[in-house]
Amino acid sequence: MDLNTALTKAHDEYTQQNPKSLARHQTALDVMPGGNTRSVLFNLPFPLGVAKAESCKIYDLDGHEYIDFLGEYTAGIYGHSHPVIRAAIDKALDNGLNFGGTNETEVKLAQAICERFPSIDRIRFTNSGTEANLMAITAARRHTNRSHILVFAGAYHGGVLYFSTGKKNPVNAPYDFVLAPYNDVDATRALIQEHSANLAAVLLEPMMGSGGCIQASTSFLQMLRDECTQHQIVLIFDEVMTSRLAPGGFQEAVGVLPDMTTLGKYIGGGMSFGAFGGRVELMDHYNPHLPDALPHAGTFNNNVLTMNAGLAGLTQVYTPDAARKLNEQGEDLRRRLNQLCQRAEAPMQFTGRGSMMTVHMTDAPIHSPTDAAKGNQALRELFFFDMVNSGIWLAPRGMINLSLPHNESQLNDLVDAVGAFVEQRECFL
Ligand code: PLP
């Protein structure tokens, strides 16, 4: 059997095993374009419908049970029913929603974040990581009185800041972007120097998450720090995903500090969340005490549920110790998975850091999304279906994220499922 035939067979079996998810999709097609309202949740032949989730388990509409190794693309670090988060939400509900006023919890969450992340002296909240990046970009443009933003090919910073193909993305916010190659020190330095008079900001994830869990080298980050300082460009780290990788985020782990940081995902305790922060003089562009301050609106910026769930999560659950432990667990898991691939001489690998990783169907080194794109994409798709069949919930593009409720036996189940894939699909590897 060739790979395409195996993939068609996997689609057919998936369709047969999931009649209720198929019916849900068919109903959705009548009222939503493609039956979808979040592009990343679309996969062929149709996405599985989720009936419920508990701890780190997910149950689909047809009654299958999965271990959740997606963790809502890093936002679900607490699992689905953490008692501390739940108690914080219940308590908040007792005092009412939607005040149309300031509340005490937003100050406490702001304090907790400023204490935790070394480059953040002042913080503002948004409803999403996308908005956080837009607001940070706007502060940088105002601060420098320049227009252009340097970003990296393959980067994702939100629905309107997506640079996957290198071609102009019609959905992107209409800024002037300069596209650079990730982890390429010389080429990026040359681009910064060439455009320095127009560059307001360099925006990057210190480890690309959606781009395939590809870490920036410390020398690359240090070069960006040095060039941005020299040319007075605002260096923005998008730590929407990577802030979970160490108690004070990736920046703390590598010791390279940006001027501004954007946050999102798990810091809202599982509710809609985003935030942007940085040095006082940058954040003061949004200070309403000052003349000509930029406006920053958002009905739900300080919403009661997010503020309370986020504060409880960050201060009582994802403590610095918990962050260190989860990331050590992730390092160990990724080592085991890579050893398994190497022992079988399978051309596949798991890249990443700590509690975040992505499978790639190539054993060649991966330093950029261009390297990652050389992996066999059809085989990665087959991997997804085989994992789903083994009761593993993960991203169709192969992303895996640990969450706090995972136990040793569930990690072993993932290793066993990958072992079975390597053995059974050996002919394609
Ligand atoms: N930045 C990064 C690195 C992300 O991974 C994401 C979302 O996946 C965003 C920004 C956008 O966050 P949101 O989906 O909350 O708008």
Residues whose N, C-alpha, C, O or C-beta is under 5 A from the ligand:
A	BS01	PLP	S128 G129 T130 Y156 H157 G158 E205 G209 D238 V240 M241 G264 F273
